[in-house]
Amino acid sequence: MSSVRLRTAGLLLGLTTSVFGACGTSDDATANAAPGGPAKVGEPAPAYRIATLGADSLIVGPSESVILLNVWATWCASCKEEFALMDTLLTRHGPQGLRVVAVSVDVGSVEPVQRTIDQYAVTFEVAHDPAGDIERRFPALGVPASYLIDRDGRLHWKHVGVLPASVDSVIAGLLASPASVR
């Protein structure tokens, strides 16, 4: 291989690693995308329904809440790093209508998920999706991955990697905006 090709390949690998510096990748994230392609900002969020560990249901679509939907796994250190920020966001914005739901994609039983959320004493809702249905509807190159869904059920924002602190102002803006007439 020529030195130019090797440098280009190295540059692309480095860029990919820095842009998508998440814990891991989903082997078939794009292959398992929901019909119509992956979730796109500005479009209706893909239909998704799951029961949380607290026995509530999350249904993605138009609602009274702005939803911060987070995809994580127990083996992902970066995922656990953002738990404190998600708790802070819920405390700050929950009274105005923010709902935070973190969906674990761990394969197997719910026990490791429950142990992790107990250890971190999280205040937001947690769900377990061992079948990976969320990854087909909201494909990403790794975890953590987060999605903001507005009150009209549209995907407003998405991010792969640890949540940036700037998400606070994005959430505040969404909560200040009224939902469209349904």
Long-range contacts (C-beta under 8 A, 24 or more apart in sequence): 20-141, 20-142, 20-160, 20-161, 21-161, 22-76, 22-78, 22-140, 22-141, 22-142, 22-143, 22-144, 22-145, 22-160, 22-161, 23-73, 23-75, 23-76, 23-77, 23-78, 23-79, 23-142, 23-143, 23-144, 24-73, 24-75, 24-76, 24-142, 24-143, 25-141, 25-142, 26-132, 26-135, 26-139, 26-140, 26-141, 26-142, 26-143, 29-135, 29-139, 29-140, 29-141, 30-139, 32-132, 32-135, 32-136, 32-139, 33-136, 33-137, 33-139, 34-136, 34-137, 38-138, 38-139, 39-137, 39-138, 39-139, 39-147, 39-155, 39-158, 40-155, 41-155, 41-156, 41-157, 41-158, 42-154, 42-155, 42-156, 43-154, 43-155, 44-153, 44-154, 44-155, 45-138, 45-147, 45-149, 45-153, 45-154, 45-155, 46-137, 46-138, 47-137, 48-133, 48-134, 48-137, 48-138, 50-103, 50-127, 50-129, 50-133, 50-134, 51-127, 52-101, 52-125, 52-126, 52-127, 53-110, 53-113, 53-114, 53-117, 53-125, 53-126, 53-127, 53-128, 54-125, 54-126, 56-125, 58-99, 58-101, 58-125, 58-127, 60-149, 60-153, 61-153, 62-151, 62-152, 62-153, 62-179, 62-182, 63-99, 63-151, 63-153, 64-97, 64-151, 64-179, 65-97, 65-98, 65-99, 65-151, 66-93, 66-97, 66-98, 66-99, 66-148, 66-149, 66-150, 66-151, 66-171, 66-174, 66-175, 67-98, 67-99, 67-100, 67-101, 67-147, 67-148, 67-149, 68-98, 68-99, 68-100, 68-101, 68-146, 68-147, 68-148, 68-167, 68-171, 69-101, 69-103, 69-134, 69-138, 69-146, 69-147, 69-148, 69-149, 70-100, 70-101, 70-102, 70-103, 70-144, 70-145, 70-146, 70-147, 70-163, 71-102, 71-103, 71-105, 71-134, 71-135, 71-138, 71-140, 71-143, 71-144, 71-145, 71-146, 71-147, 72-102, 72-103, 72-104, 72-105, 72-143, 72-144, 73-104, 73-105, 73-106, 73-143, 74-104, 74-106, 74-112, 74-113, 74-115, 74-116, 75-106, 76-143, 76-144, 78-143, 78-144, 78-161, 78-162, 79-143, 79-144, 80-116, 80-120, 81-162, 82-144, 82-146, 82-162, 82-163, 83-120, 83-122, 85-163, 85-165, 85-167, 86-122, 86-124, 86-163, 87-122, 87-123, 87-124, 89-167, 89-168, 89-171, 90-123, 90-124, 91-123, 92-168, 93-168, 93-171, 93-172, 93-175, 96-175, 97-151, 97-175, 98-171, 98-175, 99-125, 100-124, 100-125, 101-125, 101-126, 101-127, 102-126, 102-127, 103-127, 103-128, 103-129, 103-134, 104-128, 104-129, 105-129, 105-130, 105-132, 105-134, 105-135, 105-143, 106-130, 107-132, 148-174, 150-174, 150-177, 150-179, 151-177, 151-178, 151-179, 152-179, 152-180, 152-182
